[in-house]
Amino acid sequence: MSKNVSKDHIPQNPIQFGFFATKPHLKWAVSACVCVFIATGLSDLVVVVVRNLTDALAAPNLHISTVWTWAVIFPLLYLLSENTWRGSGFTGMRWFTGLVSTIYQILYEYLSLHSKEYFNNRFAGALASKISNVVDGMENLFEKILWKFIPLCMGLFWYMLFAGLSDWRLGAIIGLWTVFFLGINVWFAQKMQIYAFHSAESSSDLKGKIVDSLSNISLVHEYAYVAGEQEYIQKFIQKNYTAGLNQWWFSEWILTINGVLIALFLFAIMSTTLYFFQNHLITLGTVVMIIAIIGDLVGQLFFIGQEIRDAAKYYGEAKEGLKEILHEHTIVDAPHAAELNFSKGDISIKSMSFEYENRKVFDNFSIEIPQGQKVGFVGRSGAGKTTFVSLLLRHFDIQSGSISIDHQDIREVKLESLRRNIAFVPQDTSLFHRSIKENIRYSKPEASNQEVIAAAQSAQADDFIQTLPHKYDTLVGERGVKLSGGQRQRIAIARAFLKNSPILLLDEATSSLDSESEHAIQVSLERLMKGRTVIAIAHRLSTLKEMDRIVIIENGKIIEDGSPQDLLSQNGSIFKHMWDHQVKGFILDEITAQ
């Protein structure tokens, strides 16, 4: 989080969240509100000028100087009020642009600290949409509060006061009706929030499904399932249509009821005003003032239902987005977490148990991996190999036992410190839609261009990079779509070279390479692994034969552990059985007891 905001205790209520995000821009918010208060008073004071001007014109003894005085005050008051409104615009502009930036910052920073599991269960497009909904919702909501609802409430107050100074009963009518009218509309707004929330939720779902579908559009075409995919998306379109229709239906009823309330108010205030004038209780100027008040209020109140609908919509969008984003973080630094004091690179796992989605992945699992040892993990799909790597990176927390590096429990060290000392080359390489240089440098942002090129050369990536249109400045496309699988993997290996971390995790790091590329990179990996503690998940023999130790996992337990030579020399060895049944350089993904 930035120095201006804290990630702790971020409120989920949209109004409270808006005030929370306003704190860094408080002086602009206060200035804008003060300008609105003053501008509203000055604008509403015009009706008093109109009253006095009318009374001056209707006086039995006409004083032309008095008439001219009020006539001159009228445009001066208008000019002053308009300039004050512009003051609210200039200060409000600084408030809302700052508010938008701060909300983006707060939400992205909070979102980026969620666990891997959080993102596995959600669409990236939907999360981006939720951030956008919160930003747009909060900006529009607070704009309406500043320039619609505050002037309306202040106007009702001033009009009640001005009318009451002419006759307290006129002020009482405006005051009592104001309390009743605003109370009814506040109740409507609370009810509207439910419809607005469901509408925002269905809209986010629809956007997420569309992004997911378009991200896999090649698969849709390849399986000739365009019509089926269209039918699938249509279900979410219909859900969004129904939610939006319900919200709009409710808002139209608000407009209808408000129309009736306004008509009753007009009848009450006009009939009372005319009765008082008929009985010489008020002047002609007061009658004109009441007509001016009515004209202004009717213009503002007639569409108050629509304003409430819009405000409820913005509130609902913001609430739905905040509810989804501001989940409590599950993987966090301990209160007194320290930097990882790296010395050797020993990895110790004792009595580790881990359960994921009601499935026991590891049960009382223990292993010691000394400094500099290269360990290959083998097992069938679902045996826990990739989960083991995720636990070392602390993407998940274990339920019992401990994982330690150099005698430091990884739950007691800072996450950034832990991951800074581990280089990871995954099977499914993720690249940003940025240049190749930026993607390689991601593991060491301060690296020079020479260091980036050296890392690419070590990963056997420099040759293909030099053939690209802009070489190291070439954009790779979304998720690296412009590169082949082997090229993406070599970029990932280049990152690991550049990071130069003491612990190296390889998850099928050569799985996407052809034989020629794989041979070249295997030489690079041997150099990369030298002097490091290495954990490699692999099926390729070329990777496994370089390991100091092979560990075979089945159902979250170690069923065989030893050097490749020792295991191959044992006739009953599961690893030997797998080795003997290899196909084209791959260990079969099958474990059978002998």
LUMNU-842114 format. One record per residue (C-alpha): residue in one letter; x, y, z. Coordinates in steps of 0.25 Angstrom, whole numbers, plus 5000, padded with zeros to 4 digits. Each point is the difference from the previous one (the first is absolute). Layout:
<sites>
aXYZ;...
</sites>
This chain:
<sites>
m500050005000;s500450144998;k500450095011;n498750074999;v499149885002;s500049885009;k499649864996;d499449975014;h498650035003;i499550044986;p498550025002;q499149924990;n498850095002;p500150094987;i499750145007;q501149965011;f500949964990;g499850134992;f500450085012;f501249905003;a500550034986;t499750155001;k501050015012;p501250044991;h499250104993;l499250065012;k500450144998;w499450004986;a498749925005;v499850105011;s500250124990;a499049944990;c499049985011;v500250145005;c499850064986;v498749924998;f499450055013;i500350144997;a499649994986;t498749935003;g499750115010;l500350114990;s499249944989;d498849985009;l500150145005;v499650054987;v498549975003;v500150105012;v500650104990;v498849974991;r499050025011;n500650135004;l500150054986;t498549964998;d499650075013;a500850134996;l499350004987;a498649985006;a500250105011;p498950115001;n501150105000;l501049954990;h501550035003;i500749984987;s501450005007;t499549885009;v499649934987;w501350034993;t500849955013;w499349864999;a500150004985;v501550025001;i500249905012;f499349894991;p501149994989;l501150025010;l499449895009;y499949914988;l501550034996;l500549975014;s499249875002;e500549954986;n501450035003;t499949935013;w499449884993;r501250004991;g500950005012;s499349875004;g500349954986;f501550035001;t500149945014;g499149894997;m500849964988;r501349995009;w499249925010;f499449904990;t501249984991;g500849975013;l498949915005;v500049924987;s501549985001;t500049965015;i498949904998;y500749944988;q501349995009;i499349955012;l499249894993;y501149954991;e501050005011;y499149925009;l499649914989;s501449974996;l500249945014;h499049894999;s500449864999;k500249914988;e498749935004;y499250135000;f500450024985;n499849864996;n498550015004;r499850134993;f500050064986;a501150104998;g499150084991;a498950005010;l500950055011;a500550124991;s498550034997;k499750005015;i501250105002;s499450094989;n498649995006;v500550045014;v500850124994;d498850054991;g499049975010;m500750085011;e500350124991;n498650014995;l499449985013;f500850105007;e499850104988;k498549985002;i500150025015;l500850134998;w499350074989;k498649935001;f499649965013;i500750105009;p499550124992;l498649945000;c500049985015;m500650145003;g499050064990;l498949945008;f500550055012;w500350154995;y498650004993;m499349955013;l500850125007;f499650104990;a498649964999;g499950005016;l500550145001;s498850044992;d499049925007;w500449885009;r498949924995;l500650004986;g501349965006;a499449895008;i499349944987;i501349994993;g500749955012;l499049895003;w499949964986;t501549994998;v500249915012;f498949914995;f500550004985;l501449985004;g499749895010;i499149924989;n501250024990;v501049955010;w499249875002;f499949994985;a501550014998;q500249895011;k499149914992;m500650034987;q501449965005;i499549864999;y499650014986;a501350084996;f500949895007;h499449894992;s500150084987;a501450035003;e500349855004;s499449954987;s500750104991;s501349965006;d499749854998;l499750034986;k501250084997;g500949895006;k499349894992;i500250084987;v501550035003;d500249855003;s499349964987;l500850104992;s501349955007;n499749864995;i499450044986;s501049914993;l499549885007;v498550044997;h500350004985;e500949885000;y498949925007;a498950064991;y499250045012;v499750144997;a498549985001;g500149935013;e500950115006;q499050114995;e498949925007;y500949995013;i500250155000;q498650034997;k499649955013;f500850105007;i499550114991;q498649965004;k500350005015;n500750144998;y498750054992;t499149955011;a500850075012;g500150134992;l498550004997;n499649975014;q500950125005;w499450094989;w498649965003;f500250045015;s500550134996;e498850034991;w499149985012;i500950105008;l499750104989;t498549975001;i499950025015;n500950125000;g499150064989;v498849995009;l500750055012;i500550124993;a498650034994;l499450005015;f501150095004;l499750104989;f498650005003;a500250025015;i501150114999;m499250084988;s498749995007;t500550055013;t500850114993;l498850054993;y499149995012;f501050085008;f500250114989;q498550014998;n499950035015;h501150105000;l500949915008;i501250004990;t500450104989;l500049984985;g501549985001;t499949885009;v499049944990;v501050024989;m501149945009;i499249885003;i499749984985;a501550014998;i500349905011;i499049914994;g500650014986;d501449975005;l499649885009;v499149944990;g501150004990;q501049935010;l498949915006;f499349954988;f501249914996;i500549975014;g499549854998;q500949994988;e501250065008;i499749905012;r500049894990;d501350044994;a500650025014;a499549875004;k500649944988;y501450065002;y499949965015;g499649854996;e501149994990;a501050055010;k499549915011;e500149884991;g501450034996;l500550035014;k499349875005;e500849924990;i501350075001;l500150035015;h500049855004;e500949985012;h501449964995;t500349855003;i501550004998;v500650125008;d501350035007;a500049965015;p499950125009;h501550005003;a500549944987;a501550024997;e500849994988;l500549864996;n501449995005;f500549924989;s501349925002;k500149874994;g498749964993;d499649885008;i498549964999;s499449935011;i498549955000;k499549935013;s498749935002;m499350084989;s498549984998;f499250084990;e498649994995;y499450074988;e498550004996;n499749895010;r501149914994;k501249965008;v501350034992;f501149985010;d499849925013;n501250015010;f501050024989;s501450025003;i501350024992;e501450075002;i500750064988;p501450055003;q500750124994;g500349984985;q499349874998;k499249984987;v498749925003;g499149954989;f498549975004;v499349904992;g498649955002;r498749994992;s499150124998;g499350045012;a501149945009;g500350135006;k501350044993;t499550144995;t499350035013;f501349975007;v500750114992;s498850095003;l500249985015;l501450034999;l499750134994;r498950025011;h498950014990;f499249925010;d500249985015;i500149865006;q499149955010;s501049945009;g501549975001;s501150104995;i500850044987;s501350065004;i501150064992;d501350015008;h499349975012;q499050114998;d498549974999;i499550064987;r498850055007;e500850095009;v500850074989;k499550114991;l499449944987;e500850104991;s501249955007;l499749864998;r499650014986;r501250094997;n500949885003;i499349904991;a500150004985;f498849924994;v499949954986;p498549954998;q499549914989;d498950104996;t500850134998;s499350135002;l500550124992;f499550155001;h499650074987;r501350085001;s501349994993;i500949885001;k501050095008;e499050035010;n499549865002;i501449955002;r500450125009;y498749975009;s500949915009;k501050115002;p499450144997;e501350075002;a500849914990;s500750074989;n499849974985;q501349925000;e499549915012;v498749984992;i500749964988;a501049915007;a498849935007;a499349974987;q501349954994;s500249905011;a498549964998;q500349974985;a499050114997;d500950114994;d500049944986;f498550004998;i499950145006;q500950054990;t499149964989;l498850075005;p499650144994;h500450085012;k500949905007;y500050025015;d498950114998;t499149914993;l498649995007;v499649865003;g498550015000;e499049965010;r500649895009;g501149994990;v499149954988;k501050054990;l501049915004;s500049844999;g500049925013;g501449974999;q500450154999;r499150045011;q500749895009;r501450054996;i499650145004;a499549945014;i501449935001;a500750134997;r499250075011;a500649895010;f501450024995;l499850155002;k499449985014;n501249925004;s499349945013;p500649905009;i498849914999;l499449954986;l498749944998;l499749934986;d498649964997;e500149924986;a501050114996;t500349944986;s498649944997;s499750104989;l501349984992;d500449924988;s501149905001;e501150104994;s499650125009;e499849905012;h501549954998;a500550155000;i499250045012;q500449885008;v501450054999;s499650135005;l499249945011;e501249925005;r500750135001;l498850075007;m499949885010;k501450005004;g500350045014;r498550025003;t498949925007;v499149944989;i498749945001;a499549954986;i498749944996;a500349934987;h499749894991;r501150024990;l501249905002;s501050114996;t499550085012;l499949885010;k501449944997;e500650135005;m499449995013;d500849965013;r498749945006;i498649954995;v498850005008;i498849934996;i498650055006;e498749935000;n498850055008;g500850105007;k501049915005;i501549964996;i500049864996;e501450004994;d501250095002;g501449984996;s501150044989;p499649964986;q501249904999;d499549935013;l498649994996;l500349954986;s500949895007;q498849955008;n499249904992;g498750035008;s500250154999;i498850074995;f500950104993;k500749894993;h498649954995;m499750144995;w501350024994;d499949864992;h498750044995;q500450144995;v499450054987;k500950104991;g500850055012;f498850025009;i499749925014;l498649954999;d499050075009;e499749875007;i500449935012;t499849865002;a500549925012;q500949884996;
</sites>
